[in-house]
């Protein structure tokens, strides 16, 4: 099931009323030109392979981010499905798209948007994928982020088109409500679905975001997340949603500290998650996060020792060394950064690690010189 989260950007809405729907016989393609592959007809694939149509356009950040997702799906399901990237742009724009080769699938130019208008609904946005089953009927329409899950379910025989249609109708209704800024009705819609799926973290996050971000009911939103965390303590997105809400007002909230402490307890076995959190804190403006919290995250990750490779070990050491340095424990920072440099040797991060070590050594040398001057006075 999709872990639905409300308040995601709908970005550029596309398609027309009366476009293709689940279970409908797939319309034939009306593209202007095929690029990097032979022209084919959907009718020719019936009984042979599934067809995956990836709709995208230029100057679309989500489309750029979806490139590795569609490439990975094509790599894993290329034997059972034919993939086609349909660019909603002119021929030159499609051919010169900088990420076209990275998709690793044939492309087509839909300069008149005929195919997009045929397949995509009023509430769809770029990028959207359409999966056509071996029977020639539309099995699914949705965001690229969910494509891998859908193809896995179809391939394993676990896909239920009725369940998928129900979720699709819910998502489309939510897009319309959010577009119209009908946040009360959107909340009611999410809460009604939560009654059917009370343990779905995505629905809890959606309801909390609406309450805190749009309806000025922050405490109610946090309560929903707290209740969901009790039922799903290993669902990190719930903690992340709570942190986002607590930071929403742009100033430190003391309630974030217990959240991080809970993360340390529940995710000690995932040290790189803790390292990433500490690293993100280090990039924030001074005073945004307590230094002690950063240290506790980095230290917990380091003490776990559960690193899959030297690169991760070096990253963890670098983040903890930075904490030591900022706490005034320069000797420990130098010692640990030395180890980090060894683990990061011949990696893209070696230069940064070497730079950090130079800073820490210089700080230690300078501190020693100042102490000597103070003694001489």
N, C-alpha and C positions, 0 to 999 in steps of 0.2 A: 504494500500500500504506500502511496505517496505520503510522505510526511509533510503535510500542507502547512505553509507558513504565510499568514496574511501580511499585507503591507510590503510585499515584494513589488518591484517596479514592473508595471505592465508595458512600459516603453511604447514602441510603435505598434499600435493595433492595426491589424490588416484583415484582408478577407471581406466577404460580403455576406449579407443575410441569404440563407438558402444554400450555402456551400455544402461540401461533402460532410457526411456523418458516419458514425460507426455502423458497420454492417452493410453499408451501401456498396453496390458494385463500383469499383474504382474507375473513374473517368480516364480516358486515354490522355496522354501528355500532349500539350500544345506548346512546346518550347521552340524558340527560334533557331537554336543551334546547340549541338552537343560538343563539349570540349574534353579532350583527353580520354575519349571512349567511344565505342560504336553506338549509333542510334539504336534504340530498342523500343518495343511496344510492351505495355503492361500485359496485353492479351497474350503475348508470347511467353510470359513467365508463369501463366496459370498452370498449376500442377507440377511446376519445376522448383521455383524458388519464391521466397518472399521478396517484396520490393520495399526499400526504405527511401523515402524522399525527404531530403534535408533542405528546408527553405531558409534562406539567409539573404542578407543584403549588405551593401557597403556601409562604412561609417556607423557600425552597430557594435558597441563594446560587447554585449552578451554574445553576439555572433562570433566575435574573435575568441572569446573565452570558450566557446563550444567546440572550436576546431579540434583540440586533442580528444574531446569526448566522442565526436563522430569518427575520428580516425581510429580510436581504440575499438569502437563498436564494429567498424568495418573489418578490423583485423581479427576480432574474435568470431564474428558471425558471417564472414565473407563467403564461406562455403555453403551457407543456407540462405543467403539473401543477396540481392543486387542493390547497391547503394548509388544514389545520384544526388549531387549537391545542386540545387536549383537556385541560381542567383537572380534576385529581383532587381536587376540593374541592366544597363546597356552592355553590349558585347565587350567593349574595351574595358569597362570597369570590372567585369567578371574576370576577364583574362589577366588583368593587372592586379587583381586582389592579392596582397602580399602573403596571405595564408592559404592560397588555393592549393599549392602543392602539398602543404602539411595535412590537408584533409585526407589525402591518399585515396580519393575516390573520384570517379568521373564527375564532370560538372556540366551544367546546361544553362543557357541564357534564356531567361524568361522576361525579355525586355518589355513586352506588352502586358505582363502580369496575368496572362490568361490562365496559366496553370495555378498560380497562387490564388486567383479569384475563384477557381473551380474547387480547390481543396480546402482553403483556409477560411475559418469562420470570422465573424465580426470581432470576437473576443480573443482571437489568437494573436500572437506577437512573434516577431523574429527573435531568436530562431525557433522554428517549429518543425517537428518531424512527423511524417505520416508513414505508418506501417501497413502494407497491403499483404494479406495472407496469400498462401498458395492457391486459395480458391478464388482469388481476384477481388475479394471484398476488403473494405477498409477495416482493419482490426483495431487501429489506435491512432489518435492524433494528440500530440502533446509536446512538452518542452524536451529539448535534447538531454537535459539532466536526468530524465527518467527513461531514456531510450534503452540503455543497457538492461535495466530491470525488466522492461516489457519484453525485449527480445529473449531474455533468459526464461521468462515465464512461458512465452509462446513455444520456445524450443523444447522446454521440459514438459509441455502439456498442462501446465498449471495456470494458464491464463484464462480468466473469466471475463468475457466481453461485457456481460451485464454489469458486473461490479465496476469495470473500467468506465462504462457509459455513465453510471451513477456518479462516480467521482468526477468525471469530465463535466457533467451538468452542474455539479456543485462548484467546481473551479470557475466555470464560465459565469455562473451567477455571481460569484464573489468578485470577479473582474469587473462586471457591470456595476455592482454596488459600490465598489471602491472608486471606480471612475466617476460615478455620480455623487461621491462623497456621502453616501447614505450609510454612515458608520454604525448607527444603532441597528439597522436591519442586517448589516454585515455581521455584527456581533451575535445577533439572534440566530442567524443562519449557521454560524460556526458552532454555537452552543448546542443547537439542535443536532448537528452531526456528532458532536462530542458525546451525546447521550448514546449514540449507536457505537461509537468507537472511543470509549473513555480513556483508553491507554495510548492513544495516538499522540505522541509528543508534538508533532507538527500542528495539530489542532489546538493544543494547549498554548503553544507559542503564538499562533495566530490570534487567539482570543486575548492573550496577555498584551500583545502588541497593539491591538485595537483599543483595549482599555487604557493602557498607559500612554500610547502615542497619539490617539485621536479623541478619546473621551475623557481625558484628564482624571482617570481613576487608577492611578498608579498602584496603590495598595491592593486593589482588587486584582490587578494584573499579576502582581508579585505573588499573591496568595494562590492563584491558579498554578503558577510555576512551582511554588513550594509543594503543593499537593501532588503535582505530576512528578517532581523529583523524588518524593517519597515512594511512589509506585515504580519509577524508572530511574533508579540512582545511577545507572551506567549510561544514560543518554546525555552526552555532553552538550548537545545543542540547547537543552533546557537551562543549563547553567549559563551558557553563553548569552541566551536571551535575557536572563535575569541581570547579568552584568551590563548588557546594553541598555536596559531600562534604567538601571541605577546610575548610569553615566549619561543618560539622556539630557539632563539639565545642564550639562557642561561643567559641573563642579564635583569635587570628590564627595562621595557619600560613604559614611562609615560602615554602611551595611554591605559594602562590597567585600570587606575583609573576611567575614564568615563564609561568604560564597567561595572565595579562593581557598580557604581552609578546607571546605568540603571537597573541592576539586582535588586538593592534595591527597586527602584521605581516600577518595574513590577512584582516583586515576594514577595512583603511584606506580602501577604496572605499565603506564604509557608515558615514559619519561619525556619523549620528544614533544608531547602535547604540553607538558609543564614548561619545557624549555621555550616553546613557541610563545606561550603566554608571557613568560618573563622577558623574552626578547621584545615582544610588542610593547611592554611597559617601558623598556629602556628607550624606545624610539619616541615615546610620548614626551610632551613638555615637562620640565622639572616640576615636581610637586603634584603631578596628576595622580600618581600611585605611590603608596608608602614603600620606601626602600626596603623595609623589613619584609613586606609581602613578596617583593621581587626576589629577595634572598631566599625566602622559605620555598618558593616555587623552584628556583634553580638548584637549591641544595637538595630538595627532595628528589628531583630528577637525577642529580649526580649520585646520590646515595643508593638509588635503586640499582644502578649498574646494568640495567637491562637495555643495552644498546646493541643494535643489530650489526653495526659496522663502526669503523674508526671515524668516519665522517661525522656520524651522529655524536660519537663520544667527544670529538673535537669541538663540535658546536655547543654541546652542553658545558664543556669546560670553559669555553670562551665566555658564555653568558654568566657563569658563576664567577669567573675571574673578574668580570666587569663589576659584579656586586661587591666583591672584596675590595676592589679599587675605590669604589664610591663610598664604601664604609670606612676608608682609611687604613684598611689592612693590605698595604701595598706589597709587603713581602709575600703574602699568600697569593696575591694577584699575579705577581711575577712568576712564582713557582708553578701555578696552575696554567698560566698562559704559555709557559715553556712547553708543557705537556701537550696543550692544545695545538701548538705549532707543529709538533711532531706528528700528531694524528691527522692534521690538515695538509701535510706536505703533498705537493703535486696535485692540489685541488684548487678550484677557483677561489676558495676562501683563504688560501695561504697568505696572500698579500695583506688582507685585512687583519689576520691574526698576527702577522709580523709587525704591522703598524701598531696594533694595540700593545704588543709586548714592548715596543720601543717607548711608548708613552709611559707605561708602568715603570720601566727601568729608569727613565728620565725623572719621573716623580720621586722614585726612591733615592736617586742620586742627589736630587735637589734638596729633598728633606734632610738628607744626611749633611749636606753642606750648610744648610740653614742652622741645624742643630749645633754644628761645630762653631759657627759664627756667634751663636747665642752663648756658648760656653766661654768663648774668648772675650766676650764683653764683660 
